[in-house]
């Protein structure tokens, strides 16, 4: 498995893509993925992935410092 930093989940994919693009413009590898939750589709914005938890923690701290966005560490399959 791997680790990523989740920075948001949006109903409109356009909002998710805007945040992803802001992250990329600031030098962070990021992506959007789709999840179905309680009958609704959400688009999650994540940075990474990283191979270990420590690297994901550093990534989260860097994003917070540079962009003032809080994130949570999540595992990826």
N, C-alpha and C positions, 0 to 999 in steps of 0.2 A: 504494500500500500504506500501511499504518499500523503502529504499534508498540503493544505491550501489555506488561504485566508479568505473567508467569505466577508464581503463588504456590503452586501445588500441583496434583497430579493424584491423584484418588481413585477407587477401585473403586465404593464406594457413593455414589450421587448425593446422599444425605442429608448425608454429610460435606462434599461440595463445596458444597452449598447453605448449610450452616452457616457455612463460611468466607466465602462470598460475602456473606451477611447481616451478618457481623461487619464486613467491609470497608465495606459500605454504611452501617452504623450509625456508622462512624467518618468518613463523608463521602467515601468513595472510590467512584467509578463502577466497577462490577464486574459480571462475568457468568460463567456456566458454559457450557462447550461440550463436546460429546461427541466422542471420538475412539476409533477401533478400533486397537488396538496388539497385534500378535502373538496375534490371536484373542480378546483381552479388551477389554472396553469400559472406558474411563477417562473421568472427568469432570474437565476442567481448569478451574481457577479463575484468572481473569485480571482485571486492573484496566486501565482505559483504555477505548477506544483513544486514542492520541495521534498527532498528525500527523507528528511528527518524533522522531528518536532522543533528542535533548536533553531534550525534554519527558518522554519515557518514563523517562529516567535520573532526572530530578527526582521523578517519581512514585514510582519504586522507592525512592529515598532517603527520601521523606516517609513511605511505608508502613513502612519499616524503623525510622525514628525514632519514629513514633507507636505502632506495633503490634508491633515487634520480630520481624517476619516477613521472611525473606530472599526475594527474588524474582529472576527472570531476565527479561531483555528478549527478546521474541520478535517476529517480523514476522507481520503478518496480511495475508491476500490483499485 
